[in-house]
């Protein structure tokens, strides 16, 4: 697996999500891996408190990016675990 790629090079991470990750201090694959999908989601949710952040666009996308999977391919049990981490 490639290590420390730029966010925009990761699966599920488009320009808007990469910019938002950058705004909260996450700039690379390794930084996202260390922080984790749930904490990255919380950080963006805090910064954009007045916006609805669909979990598939953020939480699942971050998990998929780190697993090199489309967010919709993430196992339902793992999705539930991730949702529990942000509740």
Secondary structure, 3 states (H helix, E strand, C coil): CCCCCEHHHCCCCCHHHHHHHHHCCCCEHHHHHHHCHHHHHHHHHHHCCCCCCCCCCCHHHHHHHHHCCCHHHCCHHHHHHHHHHHC
